[in-house]
Each structure stands twice: as structure tokens, then as C-alpha cells.
Amino acid sequence: MNFTRWSARLPGTQRRAAARTDHAVSPDRRDGSVPVARAERLTDDTPSVPALDELPAREVLDRIPALVALVHGPDHRVAYVNDAYTAAFGARPVGEPARAALPELEALGLLPLLDQVLRSSKPRTVKSRKAPGGRSYTFTCTPVDAPDDKSRGVLVFAADVTDHADAAERLRASEREQRRTAVTLQRSLLPQELEQPDDLRIAATYQPGGTEAAVGGDWYDVITLGGGRTALVIGDVMGRGVRAAAVMGQLRTAVRAYARLDLPPHEVLQLLDGLATEIDANQIATCVYAVHDPNEGRLVYASAGHLPILVRDESGNVLRADEPTGPPLGTGGWMHSSGSVPLTPGSTAVLYTDGLVERRDADLDEGIAALAGALAGATGTPQVICDRLLRSAGVTAGHDDDVAVLVLQHPARTGPDGELFRNAALELLGGVEAAPRARAFASGVLTSWRFPADLHDHGVLAASELVANSLQHGTPPMRLRLRRTDRRLIIEVTDGDDHLPRRRRAEPADEAGRGIAIVAAIASSWGSRRTPGGGKAVWCEFALPKADG
């Protein structure tokens, strides 16, 4: 085959030849003048430099280190392979179809690419393909035409990019390792097992986003506060990677510590705001902190720039929690406030991070509305609802943002199950006669609940001491409340004074000061808190004996 005829159509040959024709005689040098420095070189003794057209194309291609092959016709019959190609893959027979003569191209999936180049007359490139033997090449296939021949060909040019491919693979491996480290850190800082309060059913899901080392700072937690109350928190630290996860861990630990103070939600966020500034003034986080009290049938919450809580009632209607909401944690200078949303028996509430509802091509409110629609039709256990919400939002393993979802249900208990959850309350009116009335009320309620004798006696004693403490140190209105669940007995006394009692050691001559010590000695746990409307609540709990079997 006449290779010179084919090489005349190699990319750039005609363009460079035309450029030499256009600039063979520069307009400013037609008078014959030549720069001095150049004239010294152009002497009779200076060997002439051959023009590009005078260089044998085959000799050039034979000497370049890249792999070159020329095929022609619809069967891509081999017309030429250079020395580098032969060294890489061995000698290749000329005139044979590429499918038989160039098996390495078929193994790399390049034969369809040759067909595309012939049909479109446009060059095509595939990057970093690993060939048999372990080397990596970037292949460029360019159409070649013969002026006096209807047969067309394709020039295959392969540059060895093994070093670059290996370096890229090492970088990807490093990124994968960093991602594994970040995900491990993130998951280790999340609760390994959710606390399960008596009155709520709770499930949570965390889905790390993307495939790079870009794990975010999403977190959630469930904290039992005592007295039947439960704190729920979800948050999102802005940013990515290990740093965001570390900040998240510090905030989550702080939330648990502040929750033990049994403060109103807005006061917890106020403390978190100051802490976030101390941790990293440049790190911003959103958070919502909510408290559920089964006696109130409401979810009291405060939000620091976080997305609204969604609540589906027993009829399937979805309510979006309103303001108040403040700026994210770490901004400082803002007084947070608390709001509330109904959470009656049969209701389901969802707390979530922005990865569940935020999309690049849609407004955030549209995402929240879509989530509300999915929640309206989602039934089943909290874990089932978690999974359904993720599917409805299109969250997969390749999702581009972290997602955290916390689902809680306040089940409507009926039948035998409802017998295990009972409430009784007494308004404490009058003076000293309120104490014996409270003892008689507690004794009658605990008897009707069929508690063992020792638990009955301890419950009556605890109720008597708490009422006596309230009568002595508190102010009206006063109330005694008894509540039983399937796991504990809760006794609580509220009054209008906000001075919290503390346990102290009474001296032998003291006539008072032993009530709280007695309660702490006989109960499983006790505590106190200020109530939102002013005043305080003092409570204690007794663990119920486990049923046999």
C-alpha cells in the first residue's frame, strides 16, 4: 500500500503546508534585506533544513514513542503499525481485519469507536484505558481520507498515560480512605442505639452523601429527661469532612449535658449558641431541640435556623410547625424563643436535615411540601416511615448530601395495652389538710392499679413527702399527678414557686430537710425543673417489676 498517499491526509499536514506558502516571503522583507544574526547563519557552509513535506512520514511515525496504527475500509484492515505499537503488542499482519489482527483494540472496546469515526468523519478520544499487559493509554482515533481512493481509513494514536493513571488511582484510593475515616467518625459520634421512652416509638436513619470524602455534620439524638418527658434533637453542621463531623460530636455531647439541666428548649439553644462560637467562630450549625411531655400532648421546641418539624395527626393531616426560629448556632446576639405543636396520641412527627428536601433545581419549600405529601401517606412503624420518606425523596447511596431523619410516634393505646398507661391527678387545695388528702388519693390510685404492696407503700410515702415539701416551700396552685406506664410509676408535684429543691444532709436536731433525701433513697430517680408558665415540678420514678415469662 502507498503509505505516502495516506500520510498526505494526516491531521495538520495541509494546514502547515498552507501556512508555509502564505509566509514564504514576508512583506517587510521583499527588498532582500535579512537580519544580521540570521544572515550569519545562512552561509554556504550551513546545511539546509528540510521542509516538513520532505520528511518521510513513515520514518517520523516509526520513531515517535506513542503507539500508531493505520486501518482502512469498513473492516478496518491494518495498513500500518509503528515500532512502538509492535513493541507494546507484537507484530501485526498488514491487510488483515482489525478484529483478528488487533485483538487488543477489541479487548478495549475500540472497534465500535472506529465505526463511529468512519461514519461521522470526526475524531474521537477515549481516556485512560488499561490495555492487556497492564499499561494505560489514551486513544485518539482520527479519520483519514485518500484523494484518489474511495477507501477511507482511521489513524489510531495511543499515548501512554500509565504514570498518570496510577497517580490518579492512588489519589482516588486516598480519597476513599479519607471518606471511610470520616464516615466512621460520623457514625461513631451518632447514638449507637436510640433511647426508647415509654410513651414514644422512635426510629432514625443517617445516610452519608456522595462518593467523595465529603461527609457532613448531620446528627440526631434522643434523651430521656425523667418524669416521662423526652428530648429530641436534630442538627446539621455546615461544611464537609472530618472537621464538620468533629464539631458535630462536640455539639451533640453539649446537648446531652444541657438536656440534663431540664431547661426549656430556647434556653438550651441559647447555651449551644455560645458554645458553637467558642468551638469555631467560622463554623455554623442549624439545630432544633424539642421536648415531649405525654401529660401535655404537645411538642415544645426551639429552632436555630433549622427546617420546620412536620406532624401528621391521627386523621392523616400534616401540620408544619410555625415560627419561632432564630439564626443558626454560632452567629450570636440572638434571643431564642420556644414554640409548640400538638402531638396527640396517634400522631407522627418528623425531624430531618436539608439533604432530604433540598435540590439544586427546585425551591426548598417545594421539597418540604413534597415531604409533607409523602408523610401524609406513610403508615407503619417509625422505621418503615423513615425508609419510605427516603425513597420518596430519591435518596440513594450516591446522593450528593448527607441526610438524617428522626421519626417519632405517639401511639394511641387501647385495649389491654391502654390499661398499662394510666393517669390520675389531684388539685391540692386548702392548708395542712391537703397532705392527708393527697396520701389517701395516692393510696387509692395505686391500689386500683394493683401494684405490689411494697411499691404501693413506697409510692404513697414519696407522694406524701413531695406534697409536704411543696406545702412548706411552694405557693399555689399545687397539683399531685400520678402516672403509670408499662415500665415505671411516675409521681409529680407542681406548684407556683420556681425555687428548685436540692438534696441536703439534715442534722439530727433539724425538724425539716429530710423529705427529698427520703424520696431519693426509695425511688429509682428523682428531679426537678421549672415550668414554662412559672413555678416548678418535682418528680420521682419507680421502676416496675418485670412481668414473668
Secondary structure, 3 states (H helix, E strand, C coil): CCHHHHHCCCCCHHHHHHHHHHCCCCHHHCCCCCCHHHHHHCCCCCCCCCCHHHCCHHHHHHHCCCEEEEEECCCCEEEEECHHHHHHHCCCCCCCEHHHHCHHHHHCCCHHHHHHHHHHCCCEEEEEEECCCCCEEEEEEEEEEECCEEEEEEEEEEEECHHHHHHHHHHHHHHHHHHHHHHHHHHHHCCCCCCCCCCCEEEEEEECCCCCCCCCEEEEEEEEEECCEEEEEEEEECCCHHHHHHHHHHHHHHHHHHHCCCCCHHHHHHHHHHHHHHHCCCCCEEEEEEEEECCCCEEEEEEEECCCCEEECCCCCEEECCCCCECCECCCCCCCCCEEEECCCCEEEEEECHHHCCCCCCCHHHHHHHHHHHHHCCCCCHHHHHHHHHHHCCCCCCCCCCEEEEEEEECCCCHHHHHCCEEEEEEECCCCCHHHHHHHHHHHHHHHCCCCHHHHHHHHHHHHHHHHHHHHHCCCCEEEEEEECCCEEEEEEEECCCCCCCCCCCCCCCCCCCHHHHHHHHCCEEEEEECCCCCEEEEEEEECCCCCC
